[in-house]
Amino acid sequence: MTRTVITSATKELVIGFDQPFVMIGERINPTGRKLFSKELRAGNYWRVKSEALKQVEAGAQMLDVNVGVPLADEPAIMAEVIPLIQSITDVPLCIDSSIIEALESGLSVYKGRALVNSTTAEEEVMERVLPLVKKYDACVVAISNDDTGISEDPDVRFEVAKRIVNRASDYGIKPDAILVDPLVMPIGAINSAGQDVFKLLARLRNELKVNTTCGASNVSFGLPNRHAINNAFLPMLAGAGMTSAIVNPLHEGLVQAVRAGDVLAGNDPSCSNWIRANRAPVPEGESGGRGARGGRGRGGRRGRRGKG
Protein backbone atom coordinates (compact mmCIF):
# COMPACT_ATOMS: atom_id res chain seq x y z
CA MET A 1 0.00 0.00 0.00
CA THR A 2 1.62 3.26 -1.17
CA ARG A 3 1.86 5.95 1.48
CA THR A 4 3.15 9.44 0.79
CA VAL A 5 4.47 11.10 3.94
CA ILE A 6 4.67 14.89 4.08
CA THR A 7 5.66 16.68 7.27
CA SER A 8 5.97 20.01 9.00
CA ALA A 9 8.34 20.55 11.90
CA THR A 10 5.90 18.86 14.29
CA LYS A 11 3.19 17.09 12.26
CA GLU A 12 3.19 14.11 9.90
CA LEU A 13 0.56 13.82 7.18
CA VAL A 14 0.06 10.47 5.43
CA ILE A 15 -1.60 10.36 2.02
CA GLY A 16 -2.72 6.90 0.98
CA PHE A 17 -5.49 4.70 -0.38
CA ASP A 18 -6.50 3.64 3.14
CA GLN A 19 -6.21 7.13 4.64
CA PRO A 20 -8.70 10.01 4.96
CA PHE A 21 -8.87 12.14 1.82
CA VAL A 22 -6.44 15.06 2.10
CA MET A 23 -7.70 18.56 1.38
CA ILE A 24 -4.96 20.96 0.29
CA GLY A 25 -6.14 24.53 0.83
CA GLU A 26 -5.78 26.68 -2.29
CA ARG A 27 -6.46 30.17 -0.95
CA ILE A 28 -2.86 31.39 -0.53
CA ASN A 29 -2.67 32.34 -4.17
CA PRO A 30 -2.85 35.86 -5.66
CA THR A 31 -3.97 34.75 -9.13
CA GLY A 32 -6.86 36.98 -10.21
CA ARG A 33 -6.77 38.87 -6.89
CA LYS A 34 -5.45 42.40 -7.46
CA LEU A 35 -5.46 43.51 -3.83
CA PHE A 36 -3.68 40.36 -2.65
CA SER A 37 -1.07 40.81 -5.39
CA LYS A 38 -0.51 44.44 -4.38
CA GLU A 39 -0.08 43.44 -0.73
CA LEU A 40 2.49 40.75 -1.58
CA ARG A 41 4.52 43.19 -3.69
CA ALA A 42 4.55 45.58 -0.72
CA GLY A 43 5.64 42.89 1.74
CA ASN A 44 2.28 42.99 3.50
CA TYR A 45 1.47 39.41 4.54
CA TRP A 46 -1.56 39.80 6.79
CA ARG A 47 -3.81 38.14 4.19
CA VAL A 48 -1.42 35.20 3.94
CA LYS A 49 -1.79 34.64 7.68
CA SER A 50 -5.55 35.10 7.59
CA GLU A 51 -6.04 32.67 4.71
CA ALA A 52 -3.79 30.08 6.35
CA LEU A 53 -5.64 30.13 9.67
CA LYS A 54 -9.13 30.16 8.11
CA GLN A 55 -8.39 27.18 5.89
CA VAL A 56 -6.89 25.07 8.66
CA GLU A 57 -9.80 25.91 10.94
CA ALA A 58 -12.20 24.84 8.17
CA GLY A 59 -10.50 21.44 7.82
CA ALA A 60 -7.58 21.69 5.37
CA GLN A 61 -4.82 19.23 6.30
CA MET A 62 -2.24 20.93 4.06
CA LEU A 63 -1.83 24.37 2.48
CA ASP A 64 -0.71 25.23 -1.02
CA VAL A 65 1.49 28.35 -1.04
CA ASN A 66 1.70 30.32 -4.28
CA VAL A 67 3.05 33.88 -4.19
CA GLY A 68 3.53 34.41 -7.91
CA VAL A 69 3.05 38.10 -8.66
CA PRO A 70 4.24 39.83 -11.85
CA LEU A 71 7.13 42.26 -11.36
CA ALA A 72 7.78 41.01 -7.81
CA ASP A 73 10.76 39.17 -6.33
CA GLU A 74 9.00 35.83 -5.93
CA PRO A 75 12.00 33.94 -4.42
CA ALA A 76 12.37 36.63 -1.73
CA ILE A 77 8.64 36.64 -0.95
CA MET A 78 8.57 32.84 -0.74
CA ALA A 79 11.52 32.85 1.66
CA GLU A 80 9.60 35.20 3.98
CA VAL A 81 6.14 33.66 3.65
CA ILE A 82 7.04 30.00 4.30
CA PRO A 83 8.53 30.61 7.80
CA LEU A 84 5.66 32.98 8.58
CA ILE A 85 3.02 30.34 7.83
CA GLN A 86 4.97 27.68 9.71
CA SER A 87 5.07 29.96 12.75
CA ILE A 88 1.26 30.10 13.00
CA THR A 89 0.16 26.61 11.95
CA ASP A 90 1.66 23.13 12.05
CA VAL A 91 0.08 21.67 8.89
CA PRO A 92 2.52 20.68 6.11
CA LEU A 93 2.88 22.94 3.09
CA CYS A 94 2.89 22.56 -0.68
CA ILE A 95 5.35 25.00 -2.25
CA ASP A 96 3.81 26.10 -5.54
CA SER A 97 5.68 28.00 -8.24
CA SER A 98 6.66 27.78 -11.89
CA ILE A 99 9.92 29.57 -11.05
CA ILE A 100 12.66 27.16 -9.99
CA GLU A 101 14.41 29.81 -7.87
CA ALA A 102 11.22 30.40 -5.90
CA LEU A 103 10.81 26.66 -5.29
CA GLU A 104 14.34 26.38 -3.96
CA SER A 105 13.95 29.53 -1.90
CA GLY A 106 10.92 28.03 -0.18
CA LEU A 107 12.47 24.60 0.25
CA SER A 108 15.63 26.06 1.76
CA VAL A 109 13.71 27.58 4.69
CA TYR A 110 11.02 24.93 5.06
CA LYS A 111 11.01 22.86 8.25
CA GLY A 112 9.98 19.30 7.47
CA ARG A 113 9.33 17.44 4.22
CA ALA A 114 7.44 19.64 1.78
CA LEU A 115 5.41 18.93 -1.33
CA VAL A 116 6.64 20.64 -4.51
CA ASN A 117 4.03 21.80 -7.01
CA SER A 118 5.01 20.80 -9.69
CA THR A 119 6.69 19.11 -12.64
CA THR A 120 5.35 18.19 -16.06
CA ALA A 121 6.78 15.56 -18.43
CA GLU A 122 8.62 18.21 -20.42
CA GLU A 123 12.27 17.16 -20.31
CA GLU A 124 13.54 20.67 -19.54
CA VAL A 125 11.14 20.98 -16.60
CA MET A 126 12.01 17.57 -15.17
CA GLU A 127 15.73 18.31 -15.43
CA ARG A 128 15.25 21.40 -13.28
CA VAL A 129 12.61 20.26 -10.76
CA LEU A 130 13.49 16.62 -10.04
CA PRO A 131 17.08 17.28 -8.82
CA LEU A 132 15.65 19.91 -6.48
CA VAL A 133 13.08 17.45 -5.13
CA LYS A 134 15.85 14.93 -4.49
CA LYS A 135 18.18 17.52 -2.92
CA TYR A 136 15.62 18.52 -0.30
CA ASP A 137 14.03 15.06 0.10
CA ALA A 138 10.67 16.54 -0.86
CA CYS A 139 7.62 15.05 -2.54
CA VAL A 140 6.40 16.30 -5.90
CA VAL A 141 3.21 16.77 -7.91
CA ALA A 142 3.56 15.23 -11.37
CA ILE A 143 1.19 16.83 -13.89
CA SER A 144 0.11 14.60 -16.78
CA ASN A 145 1.02 16.86 -19.67
CA ASP A 146 4.11 17.32 -21.81
CA ASP A 147 5.38 19.57 -24.58
CA THR A 148 2.48 18.47 -26.80
CA GLY A 149 -0.03 19.87 -24.29
CA ILE A 150 -2.88 18.12 -22.47
CA SER A 151 -4.42 15.13 -24.19
CA GLU A 152 -8.14 14.46 -23.90
CA ASP A 153 -7.33 10.73 -24.06
CA PRO A 154 -6.91 9.35 -20.50
CA ASP A 155 -4.64 6.58 -21.78
CA VAL A 156 -2.25 9.15 -23.21
CA ARG A 157 -2.28 11.04 -19.92
CA PHE A 158 -1.44 7.77 -18.14
CA GLU A 159 1.60 7.25 -20.36
CA VAL A 160 2.74 10.82 -19.66
CA ALA A 161 2.43 10.21 -15.91
CA LYS A 162 4.34 6.94 -16.27
CA ARG A 163 7.14 8.80 -18.05
CA ILE A 164 7.49 11.21 -15.12
CA VAL A 165 7.51 8.39 -12.56
CA ASN A 166 10.19 6.54 -14.52
CA ARG A 167 12.26 9.69 -14.99
CA ALA A 168 12.01 10.47 -11.28
CA SER A 169 13.44 7.05 -10.48
CA ASP A 170 16.59 8.07 -12.38
CA TYR A 171 17.11 10.66 -9.62
CA GLY A 172 16.37 8.21 -6.84
CA ILE A 173 12.85 9.53 -6.25
CA LYS A 174 10.51 6.68 -5.38
CA PRO A 175 6.85 6.44 -6.47
CA ASP A 176 5.69 7.05 -2.89
CA ALA A 177 7.15 10.58 -3.14
CA ILE A 178 5.03 11.40 -6.20
CA LEU A 179 1.44 12.65 -6.38
CA VAL A 180 0.20 12.38 -9.95
CA ASP A 181 -2.25 15.02 -11.15
CA PRO A 182 -4.29 13.25 -13.86
CA LEU A 183 -5.74 16.60 -14.95
CA VAL A 184 -9.47 16.98 -14.44
CA MET A 185 -11.10 18.41 -17.57
CA PRO A 186 -14.21 20.66 -17.65
CA ILE A 187 -17.25 18.45 -17.93
CA GLY A 188 -19.20 21.28 -19.58
CA ALA A 189 -16.85 20.99 -22.55
CA ILE A 190 -16.05 17.26 -22.43
CA ASN A 191 -19.06 15.24 -21.32
CA SER A 192 -16.95 12.18 -20.52
CA ALA A 193 -14.49 14.12 -18.32
CA GLY A 194 -15.72 12.54 -15.09
CA GLN A 195 -15.61 8.98 -16.40
CA ASP A 196 -12.25 9.63 -18.06
CA VAL A 197 -10.58 10.67 -14.82
CA PHE A 198 -12.15 7.76 -12.91
CA LYS A 199 -10.72 5.35 -15.47
CA LEU A 200 -7.32 7.03 -15.27
CA LEU A 201 -7.30 6.93 -11.47
CA ALA A 202 -7.80 3.16 -11.50
CA ARG A 203 -4.74 2.72 -13.72
CA LEU A 204 -2.61 5.10 -11.65
CA ARG A 205 -3.50 3.23 -8.49
CA ASN A 206 -3.26 -0.33 -9.78
CA GLU A 207 -0.44 -0.06 -12.32
CA LEU A 208 1.81 2.82 -11.18
CA LYS A 209 0.77 2.48 -7.51
CA VAL A 210 1.02 6.21 -6.93
CA ASN A 211 -1.07 8.61 -4.91
CA THR A 212 -2.88 11.40 -6.68
CA THR A 213 -4.06 14.97 -6.46
CA CYS A 214 -5.82 17.48 -8.70
CA GLY A 215 -7.50 20.85 -8.96
CA ALA A 216 -10.97 19.39 -8.44
CA SER A 217 -12.94 22.54 -9.27
CA ASN A 218 -11.76 22.38 -12.90
CA VAL A 219 -14.57 19.90 -13.55
CA SER A 220 -17.25 22.57 -13.10
CA PHE A 221 -15.58 25.36 -15.06
CA GLY A 222 -18.10 27.38 -17.08
CA LEU A 223 -21.17 25.89 -15.41
CA PRO A 224 -23.66 27.55 -13.03
CA ASN A 225 -23.80 26.51 -9.37
CA ARG A 226 -20.25 25.17 -9.53
CA HIS A 227 -20.03 24.41 -5.81
CA ALA A 228 -22.79 21.81 -5.98
CA ILE A 229 -20.95 19.95 -8.75
CA ASN A 230 -17.62 20.19 -6.93
CA ASN A 231 -19.08 18.92 -3.66
CA ALA A 232 -20.61 15.90 -5.42
CA PHE A 233 -17.46 15.26 -7.45
CA LEU A 234 -14.99 15.06 -4.56
CA PRO A 235 -16.42 11.94 -2.85
CA MET A 236 -16.73 10.32 -6.29
CA LEU A 237 -13.06 11.07 -6.94
CA ALA A 238 -12.10 9.56 -3.61
CA GLY A 239 -14.19 6.48 -4.34
CA ALA A 240 -12.39 6.10 -7.68
CA GLY A 241 -8.96 6.26 -6.02
CA MET A 242 -8.00 9.93 -5.74
CA THR A 243 -6.20 10.48 -2.44
CA SER A 244 -5.96 14.29 -2.22
CA ALA A 245 -7.08 17.46 -4.00
CA ILE A 246 -6.36 21.17 -4.03
CA VAL A 247 -9.62 22.78 -2.91
CA ASN A 248 -11.19 25.78 -1.22
CA PRO A 249 -12.26 24.39 2.18
CA LEU A 250 -14.25 27.57 2.86
CA HIS A 251 -16.87 26.70 0.24
CA GLU A 252 -20.09 25.67 1.93
CA GLY A 253 -20.55 21.92 2.20
CA LEU A 254 -17.21 20.93 0.68
CA VAL A 255 -15.48 19.72 3.83
CA GLN A 256 -18.60 17.88 4.96
CA ALA A 257 -18.86 16.14 1.60
CA VAL A 258 -15.24 14.97 1.81
CA ARG A 259 -15.61 13.76 5.40
CA ALA A 260 -18.81 11.92 4.54
CA GLY A 261 -16.94 10.26 1.68
CA ASP A 262 -14.25 9.10 4.14
CA VAL A 263 -16.93 7.52 6.32
CA LEU A 264 -18.58 5.69 3.43
CA ALA A 265 -15.25 4.50 2.01
CA GLY A 266 -14.21 3.06 5.36
CA ASN A 267 -11.33 5.51 5.73
CA ASP A 268 -12.65 7.04 8.94
CA PRO A 269 -12.30 4.22 11.50
CA SER A 270 -15.24 4.09 13.90
CA CYS A 271 -16.45 7.30 12.19
CA SER A 272 -14.33 9.14 14.74
CA ASN A 273 -13.45 12.14 12.56
CA TRP A 274 -17.08 12.55 11.50
CA ILE A 275 -18.37 12.32 15.06
CA ARG A 276 -15.75 14.74 16.36
CA ALA A 277 -16.62 17.28 13.67
CA ASN A 278 -20.40 16.93 13.97
CA ARG A 279 -21.16 16.11 17.59
CA ALA A 280 -23.49 18.70 19.07
CA PRO A 281 -21.84 20.67 21.88
CA VAL A 282 -22.91 19.69 25.37
CA PRO A 283 -25.03 22.47 26.95
CA GLU A 284 -23.23 24.42 29.64
CA GLY A 285 -23.67 22.80 33.04
CA GLU A 286 -24.43 19.34 31.64
CA SER A 287 -22.05 16.42 31.34
CA GLY A 288 -21.67 14.13 28.37
CA GLY A 289 -22.39 11.16 30.59
CA ARG A 290 -25.79 12.49 31.63
CA GLY A 291 -26.81 12.99 28.02
CA ALA A 292 -25.71 9.46 27.12
CA ARG A 293 -27.68 7.91 29.99
CA GLY A 294 -30.73 9.93 29.08
CA GLY A 295 -30.49 8.71 25.49
CA ARG A 296 -30.41 5.07 26.59
CA GLY A 297 -33.37 5.63 28.91
CA ARG A 298 -35.50 7.15 26.19
CA GLY A 299 -34.53 4.38 23.80
CA GLY A 300 -35.54 1.79 26.40
CA ARG A 301 -38.97 3.36 26.90
CA ARG A 302 -39.59 3.48 23.15
CA GLY A 303 -38.64 -0.17 22.91
CA ARG A 304 -41.11 -1.19 25.64
CA ARG A 305 -43.92 0.81 24.04
CA GLY A 306 -43.21 -0.93 20.74
CA LYS A 307 -43.59 -4.34 22.38
CA GLY A 308 -46.79 -3.35 24.07
C-alpha positions in Angstrom: 0.0 0.0 0.0 1.6 3.3 -1.2 1.9 5.9 1.5 3.1 9.4 0.8 4.5 11.1 3.9 4.7 14.9 4.1 5.7 16.7 7.3 6.0 20.0 9.0 8.3 20.6 11.9 5.9 18.9 14.3 3.2 17.1 12.3 3.2 14.1 9.9 0.6 13.8 7.2 0.1 10.5 5.4 -1.6 10.4 2.0 -2.7 6.9 1.0 -5.5 4.7 -0.4 -6.5 3.6 3.1 -6.2 7.1 4.6 -8.7 10.0 5.0 -8.9 12.1 1.8 -6.4 15.1 2.1 -7.7 18.6 1.4 -5.0 21.0 0.3 -6.1 24.5 0.8 -5.8 26.7 -2.3 -6.5 30.2 -0.9 -2.9 31.4 -0.5 -2.7 32.3 -4.2 -2.9 35.9 -5.7 -4.0 34.8 -9.1 -6.9 37.0 -10.2 -6.8 38.9 -6.9 -5.5 42.4 -7.5 -5.5 43.5 -3.8 -3.7 40.4 -2.7 -1.1 40.8 -5.4 -0.5 44.4 -4.4 -0.1 43.4 -0.7 2.5 40.8 -1.6 4.5 43.2 -3.7 4.5 45.6 -0.7 5.6 42.9 1.7 2.3 43.0 3.5 1.5 39.4 4.5 -1.6 39.8 6.8 -3.8 38.1 4.2 -1.4 35.2 3.9 -1.8 34.6 7.7 -5.5 35.1 7.6 -6.0 32.7 4.7 -3.8 30.1 6.4 -5.6 30.1 9.7 -9.1 30.2 8.1 -8.4 27.2 5.9 -6.9 25.1 8.7 -9.8 25.9 10.9 -12.2 24.8 8.2 -10.5 21.4 7.8 -7.6 21.7 5.4 -4.8 19.2 6.3 -2.2 20.9 4.1 -1.8 24.4 2.5 -0.7 25.2 -1.0 1.5 28.3 -1.0 1.7 30.3 -4.3 3.0 33.9 -4.2 3.5 34.4 -7.9 3.1 38.1 -8.7 4.2 39.8 -11.8 7.1 42.3 -11.4 7.8 41.0 -7.8 10.8 39.2 -6.3 9.0 35.8 -5.9 12.0 33.9 -4.4 12.4 36.6 -1.7 8.6 36.6 -1.0 8.6 32.8 -0.7 11.5 32.9 1.7 9.6 35.2 4.0 6.1 33.7 3.7 7.0 30.0 4.3 8.5 30.6 7.8 5.7 33.0 8.6 3.0 30.3 7.8 5.0 27.7 9.7 5.1 30.0 12.7 1.3 30.1 13.0 0.2 26.6 11.9 1.7 23.1 12.0 0.1 21.7 8.9 2.5 20.7 6.1 2.9 22.9 3.1 2.9 22.6 -0.7 5.4 25.0 -2.3 3.8 26.1 -5.5 5.7 28.0 -8.2 6.7 27.8 -11.9 9.9 29.6 -11.0 12.7 27.2 -10.0 14.4 29.8 -7.9 11.2 30.4 -5.9 10.8 26.7 -5.3 14.3 26.4 -4.0 13.9 29.5 -1.9 10.9 28.0 -0.2 12.5 24.6 0.3 15.6 26.1 1.8 13.7 27.6 4.7 11.0 24.9 5.1 11.0 22.9 8.2 10.0 19.3 7.5 9.3 17.4 4.2 7.4 19.6 1.8 5.4 18.9 -1.3 6.6 20.6 -4.5 4.0 21.8 -7.0 5.0 20.8 -9.7 6.7 19.1 -12.6 5.3 18.2 -16.1 6.8 15.6 -18.4 8.6 18.2 -20.4 12.3 17.2 -20.3 13.5 20.7 -19.5 11.1 21.0 -16.6 12.0 17.6 -15.2 15.7 18.3 -15.4 15.2 21.4 -13.3 12.6 20.3 -10.8 13.5 16.6 -10.0 17.1 17.3 -8.8 15.6 19.9 -6.5 13.1 17.4 -5.1 15.8 14.9 -4.5 18.2 17.5 -2.9 15.6 18.5 -0.3 14.0 15.1 0.1 10.7 16.5 -0.9 7.6 15.0 -2.5 6.4 16.3 -5.9 3.2 16.8 -7.9 3.6 15.2 -11.4 1.2 16.8 -13.9 0.1 14.6 -16.8 1.0 16.9 -19.7 4.1 17.3 -21.8 5.4 19.6 -24.6 2.5 18.5 -26.8 0.0 19.9 -24.3 -2.9 18.1 -22.5 -4.4 15.1 -24.2 -8.1 14.5 -23.9 -7.3 10.7 -24.1 -6.9 9.4 -20.5 -4.6 6.6 -21.8 -2.2 9.2 -23.2 -2.3 11.0 -19.9 -1.4 7.8 -18.1 1.6 7.3 -20.4 2.7 10.8 -19.7 2.4 10.2 -15.9 4.3 6.9 -16.3 7.1 8.8 -18.1 7.5 11.2 -15.1 7.5 8.4 -12.6 10.2 6.5 -14.5 12.3 9.7 -15.0 12.0 10.5 -11.3 13.4 7.0 -10.5 16.6 8.1 -12.4 17.1 10.7 -9.6 16.4 8.2 -6.8 12.9 9.5 -6.3 10.5 6.7 -5.4 6.9 6.4 -6.5 5.7 7.0 -2.9 7.2 10.6 -3.1 5.0 11.4 -6.2 1.4 12.6 -6.4 0.2 12.4 -10.0 -2.2 15.0 -11.1 -4.3 13.2 -13.9 -5.7 16.6 -15.0 -9.5 17.0 -14.4 -11.1 18.4 -17.6 -14.2 20.7 -17.7 -17.3 18.4 -17.9 -19.2 21.3 -19.6 -16.9 21.0 -22.6 -16.1 17.3 -22.4 -19.1 15.2 -21.3 -16.9 12.2 -20.5 -14.5 14.1 -18.3 -15.7 12.5 -15.1 -15.6 9.0 -16.4 -12.3 9.6 -18.1 -10.6 10.7 -14.8 -12.2 7.8 -12.9 -10.7 5.3 -15.5 -7.3 7.0 -15.3 -7.3 6.9 -11.5 -7.8 3.2 -11.5 -4.7 2.7 -13.7 -2.6 5.1 -11.6 -3.5 3.2 -8.5 -3.3 -0.3 -9.8 -0.4 -0.1 -12.3 1.8 2.8 -11.2 0.8 2.5 -7.5 1.0 6.2 -6.9 -1.1 8.6 -4.9 -2.9 11.4 -6.7 -4.1 15.0 -6.5 -5.8 17.5 -8.7 -7.5 20.8 -9.0 -11.0 19.4 -8.4 -12.9 22.5 -9.3 -11.8 22.4 -12.9 -14.6 19.9 -13.5 -17.3 22.6 -13.1 -15.6 25.4 -15.1 -18.1 27.4 -17.1 -21.2 25.9 -15.4 -23.7 27.5 -13.0 -23.8 26.5 -9.4 -20.2 25.2 -9.5 -20.0 24.4 -5.8 -22.8 21.8 -6.0 -20.9 20.0 -8.7 -17.6 20.2 -6.9 -19.1 18.9 -3.7 -20.6 15.9 -5.4 -17.5 15.3 -7.4 -15.0 15.1 -4.6 -16.4 11.9 -2.8 -16.7 10.3 -6.3 -13.1 11.1 -6.9 -12.1 9.6 -3.6 -14.2 6.5 -4.3 -12.4 6.1 -7.7 -9.0 6.3 -6.0 -8.0 9.9 -5.7 -6.2 10.5 -2.4 -6.0 14.3 -2.2 -7.1 17.5 -4.0 -6.4 21.2 -4.0 -9.6 22.8 -2.9 -11.2 25.8 -1.2 -12.3 24.4 2.2 -14.3 27.6 2.9 -16.9 26.7 0.2 -20.1 25.7 1.9 -20.5 21.9 2.2 -17.2 20.9 0.7 -15.5 19.7 3.8 -18.6 17.9 5.0 -18.9 16.1 1.6 -15.2 15.0 1.8 -15.6 13.8 5.4 -18.8 11.9 4.5 -16.9 10.3 1.7 -14.2 9.1 4.1 -16.9 7.5 6.3 -18.6 5.7 3.4 -15.3 4.5 2.0 -14.2 3.1 5.4 -11.3 5.5 5.7 -12.7 7.0 8.9 -12.3 4.2 11.5 -15.2 4.1 13.9 -16.4 7.3 12.2 -14.3 9.1 14.7 -13.5 12.1 12.6 -17.1 12.6 11.5 -18.4 12.3 15.1 -15.8 14.7 16.4 -16.6 17.3 13.7 -20.4 16.9 14.0 -21.2 16.1 17.6 -23.5 18.7 19.1 -21.8 20.7 21.9 -22.9 19.7 25.4 -25.0 22.5 26.9 -23.2 24.4 29.6 -23.7 22.8 33.0 -24.4 19.3 31.6 -22.1 16.4 31.3 -21.7 14.1 28.4 -22.4 11.2 30.6 -25.8 12.5 31.6 -26.8 13.0 28.0 -25.7 9.5 27.1 -27.7 7.9 30.0 -30.7 9.9 29.1 -30.5 8.7 25.5 -30.4 5.1 26.6 -33.4 5.6 28.9 -35.5 7.2 26.2 -34.5 4.4 23.8 -35.5 1.8 26.4 -39.0 3.4 26.9 -39.6 3.5 23.2 -38.6 -0.2 22.9 -41.1 -1.2 25.6 -43.9 0.8 24.0 -43.2 -0.9 20.7 -43.6 -4.3 22.4 -46.8 -3.4 24.1 
